[in-house]
Every structure is written in C-alpha cells, then in structure tokens.
Amino acid sequence: MTERATVDMWFDPLCPWAWMTSRWLLEVEKVRPLDVRFNVMSLSVLNEGRDELPQQYRDMMDKGWGPVRVCIAAAETAGPEVLRDLYTALGTRIHLQKYEIDDEKLFREALTEVGLDPALAAAAHTDRYDEALRVSHNAGMKPVGTDVGTPVIHAPGPNPGETVAFFGPVVTPAPKGEAAGKLWDGVLLVAATPGFYELKRSRDLGPIFD
C-alpha cells in the first residue's frame, strides 16, 4: 500500500489473542500508511447452540454477552469511532488489571474513561442491542467463515476495490516499531495470495502483555 488505507479489525473484548493483535495493529499504524478501524464480533454469538463445548467455556460465553453489548450501545450512542478507545479501556482492565468480564465496575469505569455515560453499562444485561451486534458480527465473519474466532481483519487487496479478509495473526508479544510493519507486510502478502488458507504451528507461549 502506498496510499493511506483503512484496515478493519473485528474484536471481542474478552479474547486475549485479539487484544494482542489489536496492540500490534496500533503499532503498524505508526510505520505503515494505514488507519485501523475497530468493529465488534461476539464469541458468544459464534458459539450459540454449541452444547459440545466444555461447561467452563460455555459459562464464559454466557458472561461474554455483556462486554460486546456495551460496545454496541456505545457505538450507537457516540458513533463507531468510540470503539477504538473503549476497546482499549475495556481490554486494559480485562487483560492487564484482571477485572471480571461481567463486573459492573468494569463497564462503568471504561465508559467514563472515554467520556460516555456510565449508565450505558446497563446494556450488558439486555438484548436491546443484540440485533445490531449480530449485524456487526456477521459483517466481519461472513468473508472468513464460522470455523474461526477473533481476531478477524479486513484489508485492502492487491487490486482496486478488492478486500482481503483473514483470521489472525495470533502473535505474542505484539511486535513493535518496524518489526510490526514487517509482520504486516508478510501477513498481507500471504493473505492476498489466491488459494492461500492456512499457516499454523502449536502455541508454546500464552499472551505476553507488555
């Protein structure tokens, strides 16, 4: 990319790997001509009806509705651009400060930090925003399929008007500076290759939040 472009990322605030990818993309913005736009997907929506999942994971999916509902309520109230800062406020508390993902304090503090009414925390406990949540979720997931989770990225393709959508990258710790830019160059290269689907190895490290 030689002209500045918009790259969309779909996140669920509870996913630590999406958090790592988002921090990497914010580094890429500094060294490559792109602007990251944040969008909401939901692991709870993705895993609806999957009774074969372990009970512990299903319990987490039940709690996972709250953060994404609050994000959608905030975006409808203040515009989607608020998601960048709200995601940072939520993710910092969830992944670094270890707040519980269904903690009312989590929502109210994060909303206040980005200048929104903390009363929007009530959205966590209602299905009022679920239709809009599903629209956002489906917009991100349809191009990549439902056998992946988050992070999902949509980026400009090699041809004008073309979009490349992919899951990942899953990386820890998040590269910084030019290392972040080089990873972006490589990811975009392979993702834009026709017929390229997967490059994977077993994880031997958990998320490193630095």
Backbone hydrogen bonds, N-H to C=O, Kabsch-Sander energy under -0.5 kcal/mol:
donor,donor_aa,acceptor,acceptor_aa,energy
5,A,33,P,-2.1
7,V,35,D,-2.8
8,D,154,H,-2.4
9,M,37,R,-2.5
10,W,152,V,-2.9
11,F,39,N,-2.6
15,C,12,D,-2.0
19,W,15,C,-1.6
20,M,16,P,-1.9
21,T,17,W,-2.1
22,S,18,A,-2.6
23,R,19,W,-2.0
24,W,20,M,-1.9
25,L,21,T,-2.6
26,L,22,S,-1.9
27,E,23,R,-1.2
28,V,24,W,-2.3
29,E,25,L,-2.1
30,K,26,L,-0.5
30,K,27,E,-1.1
31,V,27,E,-0.6
31,V,28,V,-1.4
32,R,28,V,-1.8
34,L,32,R,-2.4
35,D,5,A,-2.7
37,R,7,V,-3.1
39,N,9,M,-2.7
41,M,11,F,-2.2
46,L,42,S,-2.5
47,N,43,L,-1.8
48,E,45,V,-1.4
50,R,47,N,-1.8
51,D,49,G,-1.6
53,L,50,R,-1.5
58,R,54,P,-2.3
59,D,55,Q,-2.5
60,M,56,Q,-1.6
61,M,57,Y,-2.2
62,D,58,R,-1.9
63,K,59,D,-1.7
64,G,60,M,-1.7
65,W,62,D,-0.7
66,G,63,K,-1.2
68,V,64,G,-1.0
69,R,65,W,-2.1
70,V,66,G,-2.3
71,C,67,P,-2.0
72,I,68,V,-2.3
73,A,69,R,-2.5
74,A,70,V,-2.4
75,A,71,C,-2.4
76,E,72,I,-2.4
77,T,73,A,-1.6
78,A,74,A,-3.1
79,G,75,A,-1.7
82,V,79,G,-1.9
83,L,80,P,-1.8
84,R,81,E,-0.9
85,D,81,E,-0.5
86,L,82,V,-2.5
87,Y,83,L,-2.8
88,T,84,R,-1.6
89,A,85,D,-2.5
90,L,86,L,-3.0
91,G,87,Y,-3.4
92,T,88,T,-2.4
93,R,89,A,-1.2
94,I,90,L,-2.8
95,H,91,G,-2.9
96,L,91,G,-0.7
96,L,92,T,-1.2
97,Q,92,T,-1.9
99,Y,93,R,-2.9
103,D,100,E,-1.7
104,E,102,D,-0.5
106,L,103,D,-0.7
107,F,103,D,-1.4
108,R,104,E,-2.5
109,E,105,K,-2.5
110,A,106,L,-2.1
111,L,107,F,-2.6
112,T,108,R,-2.1
113,E,109,E,-2.3
114,V,110,A,-1.3
115,G,112,T,-1.6
116,L,111,L,-2.9
120,L,117,D,-2.2
121,A,118,P,-2.0
122,A,119,A,-1.9
123,A,120,L,-1.9
124,A,121,A,-1.8
125,H,122,A,-1.7
126,T,123,A,-1.4
130,D,127,D,-1.6
133,L,129,Y,-2.2
134,R,130,D,-2.5
135,V,131,E,-1.9
136,S,132,A,-2.3
137,H,133,L,-2.8
138,N,134,R,-2.9
139,A,135,V,-2.0
140,G,136,S,-1.5
141,M,137,H,-2.5
142,K,138,N,-2.5
144,V,141,M,-1.3
145,G,141,M,-2.3
152,V,10,W,-1.4
153,I,166,F,-2.9
154,H,8,D,-2.7
155,A,164,V,-3.1
157,G,162,E,-3.7
162,E,159,N,-2.2
164,V,155,A,-3.5
165,A,163,T,-0.5
166,F,153,I,-2.4
168,G,151,P,-2.7
171,V,169,P,-0.7
179,A,176,K,-1.2
180,A,177,G,-0.8
181,G,177,G,-1.5
182,K,178,E,-2.6
183,L,179,A,-1.9
184,W,180,A,-2.1
185,D,181,G,-2.4
186,G,182,K,-2.1
187,V,183,L,-2.8
188,L,184,W,-2.7
189,L,185,D,-1.8
190,V,186,G,-2.3
191,A,187,V,-2.6
192,A,188,L,-1.6
193,T,190,V,-1.3
196,F,193,T,-2.2
209,F,207,P,-0.7
210,D,208,I,-1.1
